[in-house]
Amino acid sequence: MKKIALHKTDSQTLIDSSRLIYGCMRISGDNTQADKVKGKQAIEAALAAGYNHFDHADIYGGGQCESLFGELLKQTPSLRDNIIITSKAGIRRNPQHYDFSHDYLTQSVDNSLTRLNTDYLDLFLLHRPDYLFNAEQVADTFKQLKASGKVKHFGVSNFKPSQVTLLQSAMDEPLLVNQIEINIHNISSLLDGTLDQCQQLGITPIAWCPLGGVAYPAWGNTFTAADEKRISVEINRQAEKYQCQAWQVILAWLLKHPANISPIIGSTTPERIQAATESLTIEYSHQDWYHLLEARNGYPQP
Ligand SMILES: NC(=O)c1ccc[n+]([C@@H]2O[C@H](COP(=O)([O-])OP(=O)(O)OC[C@H]3O[C@@H](n4cnc5c(N)ncnc54)[C@H](OP(=O)(O)O)[C@@H]3O)[C@@H](O)[C@H]2O)c1
C-alpha cells in the first residue's frame, strides 16, 4: 500500500501512514458474537491489504469498537509497533454535547487506552469543534498528554479553517490531520478553504464517508433523483474507461486532489477493503475530475 507522510518537513516525517485508513466505527456491529467475529475478520483483511492506520473514537459502538480492537492487540502484541492508532474524543453522550475540558479529554484518553490495550495513541483528535473551547487550555491539555507519553501527536476533526488557525496558534507542535466529511455530496472543504489550509500548513485531510452519495446516501442527502442519475451516468462512464468499479472512481477523484486526501474505508466486507486499494493505481485524469464535478453540480464550470 502506498504511504503518506503525515506532516513531512525537510528534516523529519512524523508519521508514515498508509494512504487509505481503515475506519473502525462499525467493527463491533450490534455487539453480537457473530458481528464481533466479522469485525475481527475486517481488521485482519485491512492488515493483509496493507492498511497500517486504524481510526477509532471513544464513542464508536459505545466503546465496543476500541474493546474489540484491544482484544486483537492482546492476542498479538507485536502488532502494536507496526500500526498507527488514532482515537478521538470531544462528543459527550447523555446528554449530548461537545466538551474539550481538560478532565473530560484526559479521562477519555485513559479510557480509550484501557479498552485498546495499549499505552499510547499515535494520534488523538478532537472529534467535533466545541464552540466553547479555549485554545490555550486545549493546548495545555495536549502538552500534558504528550508529556505523559499517552499521546504522540494531535489533530482535529470537522474543524473549519478558522478553528484550526485558532488552536494551532496556541500550540507548540503541528496539528497533523483534519478529519472531515468529503464525498461527491459534501464538497464544502473544497469551497471553504479547508483543503487550501491543509496544503498550506502540511495538514493531511482525512475523508470520512468517502463513498457517500455513490455507494449509499450521504449524510443529510439533498441530491434529487435527477442529480443521482446524472452523477451515476458520469461515474459509470468513468468506471468503464478506467476498468474499475463505480465506487472506486470516487476514491480516485478524492485521491487526485493535491492536498493528499486520505480516505477512510469503513466497510466490514473483506473484498471491499481489499478492492479499495485498487483505486490507488488508477491514473485519473484532470479532465475527468472536472467532468465528475460538473455532473455533481448539474452545470458546467464557467
Ligand atoms: N470524524 C467523524 O466525524 C467521522 C464520522 C463518520 C465516520 N468516521 C470515520 O470514517 C469511517 C468510514 O465511515 P463509514 O463507515 O460511515 O463509511 P464507509 O466506509 O463508506 O462505509 C459505510 C457503509 O457503507 C457500506 N459500504 C462501504 N463500501 C461500500 C460499497 N463499495 N458498496 C456498497 N456499500 C458499501 C459498508 O457496508 P459493509 O460493511 O457491509 O461493506 C458500511 O456499512 C468510520 O469507520 C470512522 O472511522 C468519522
The ligand as an SDF file (V2000), in Angstrom:
LIG
                    3D

 48 52  0  0  0  0  0  0  0  0999 V2000
  -14.7630   12.1470   12.2550 N   0  0  0  0  0  0  0  0  0  0  0  0
  -16.0440   11.9340   12.0660 C   0  0  0  0  0  0  0  0  0  0  0  0
  -16.9000   12.7640   12.4150 O   0  0  0  0  0  0  0  0  0  0  0  0
  -16.4810   10.6570   11.4170 C   0  0  0  0  0  0  0  0  0  0  0  0
  -17.8360   10.4510   11.0800 C   0  0  0  0  0  0  0  0  0  0  0  0
  -18.1930    9.2390   10.4740 C   0  0  0  0  0  0  0  0  0  0  0  0
  -17.2160    8.2770   10.2160 C   0  0  0  0  0  0  0  0  0  0  0  0
  -15.9180    8.4990   10.5710 N   0  0  0  0  0  0  0  0  0  0  0  0
  -14.8460    7.5010   10.2780 C   0  0  0  0  0  0  0  0  0  0  0  0
  -14.9330    7.1990    8.9030 O   0  0  0  0  0  0  0  0  0  0  0  0
  -15.0080    5.7840    8.7210 C   0  0  0  0  0  0  0  0  0  0  0  0
  -15.7820    5.4780    7.4630 C   0  0  0  0  0  0  0  0  0  0  0  0
  -17.1090    5.9240    7.5920 O   0  0  0  0  0  0  0  0  0  0  0  0
  -18.3270    4.9910    7.2520 P   0  0  0  0  0  0  0  0  0  0  0  0
  -18.0940    3.6870    7.9100 O   0  0  0  0  0  0  0  0  0  0  0  0
  -19.5800    5.6990    7.5630 O   0  0  0  0  0  0  0  0  0  0  0  0
  -18.2630    4.9380    5.6650 O   0  0  0  0  0  0  0  0  0  0  0  0
  -17.9020    3.7900    4.6400 P   0  0  0  0  0  0  0  0  0  0  0  0
  -16.5500    3.3020    4.8120 O   0  0  0  0  0  0  0  0  0  0  0  0
  -18.0810    4.4010    3.3430 O   0  0  0  0  0  0  0  0  0  0  0  0
  -18.9400    2.5900    4.9100 O   0  0  0  0  0  0  0  0  0  0  0  0
  -20.2650    2.8440    5.2290 C   0  0  0  0  0  0  0  0  0  0  0  0
  -21.1760    1.6910    4.9520 C   0  0  0  0  0  0  0  0  0  0  0  0
  -21.2960    1.5630    3.5520 O   0  0  0  0  0  0  0  0  0  0  0  0
  -21.1460    0.2240    3.1640 C   0  0  0  0  0  0  0  0  0  0  0  0
  -20.2380    0.2170    2.0170 N   0  0  0  0  0  0  0  0  0  0  0  0
  -18.9220    0.5050    2.0210 C   0  0  0  0  0  0  0  0  0  0  0  0
  -18.4070    0.3770    0.7940 N   0  0  0  0  0  0  0  0  0  0  0  0
  -19.4410    0.0090    0.0060 C   0  0  0  0  0  0  0  0  0  0  0  0
  -19.5470   -0.2920   -1.3660 C   0  0  0  0  0  0  0  0  0  0  0  0
  -18.4790   -0.2320   -2.1640 N   0  0  0  0  0  0  0  0  0  0  0  0
  -20.7510   -0.6300   -1.8740 N   0  0  0  0  0  0  0  0  0  0  0  0
  -21.8420   -0.6970   -1.0590 C   0  0  0  0  0  0  0  0  0  0  0  0
  -21.7930   -0.4500    0.2580 N   0  0  0  0  0  0  0  0  0  0  0  0
  -20.6130   -0.0970    0.7900 C   0  0  0  0  0  0  0  0  0  0  0  0
  -20.4950   -0.5150    4.2980 C   0  0  0  0  0  0  0  0  0  0  0  0
  -21.1220   -1.7960    4.3960 O   0  0  0  0  0  0  0  0  0  0  0  0
  -20.2830   -3.1640    4.6040 P   0  0  0  0  0  0  0  0  0  0  0  0
  -19.6300   -3.0380    5.9330 O   0  0  0  0  0  0  0  0  0  0  0  0
  -21.3620   -4.1920    4.5890 O   0  0  0  0  0  0  0  0  0  0  0  0
  -19.3190   -3.3250    3.4660 O   0  0  0  0  0  0  0  0  0  0  0  0
  -20.7270    0.3570    5.5090 C   0  0  0  0  0  0  0  0  0  0  0  0
  -21.7900   -0.1450    6.2780 O   0  0  0  0  0  0  0  0  0  0  0  0
  -15.6220    5.2710   10.0310 C   0  0  0  0  0  0  0  0  0  0  0  0
  -15.3100    3.9290   10.2620 O   0  0  0  0  0  0  0  0  0  0  0  0
  -14.9710    6.1930   11.0350 C   0  0  0  0  0  0  0  0  0  0  0  0
  -13.6860    5.6990   11.3540 O   0  0  0  0  0  0  0  0  0  0  0  0
  -15.5340    9.6780   11.1410 C   0  0  0  0  0  0  0  0  0  0  0  0
  1  2  1  0
  2  3  2  0
  2  4  1  0
  4  5  1  0
  4 48  2  0
  5  6  2  0
  6  7  1  0
  7  8  2  0
  8  9  1  0
  8 48  1  0
  9 10  1  0
  9 46  1  0
 10 11  1  0
 11 12  1  0
 11 44  1  0
 12 13  1  0
 13 14  1  0
 14 15  2  0
 14 16  1  0
 14 17  1  0
 17 18  1  0
 18 19  2  0
 18 20  1  0
 18 21  1  0
 21 22  1  0
 22 23  1  0
 23 24  1  0
 23 42  1  0
 24 25  1  0
 25 26  1  0
 25 36  1  0
 26 27  1  0
 26 35  1  0
 27 28  2  0
 28 29  1  0
 29 30  1  0
 29 35  2  0
 30 31  1  0
 30 32  2  0
 32 33  1  0
 33 34  2  0
 34 35  1  0
 36 37  1  0
 36 42  1  0
 37 38  1  0
 38 39  2  0
 38 40  1  0
 38 41  1  0
 42 43  1  0
 44 45  1  0
 44 46  1  0
 46 47  1  0
M  CHG  2   8   1  16  -1
M  END
$$$$
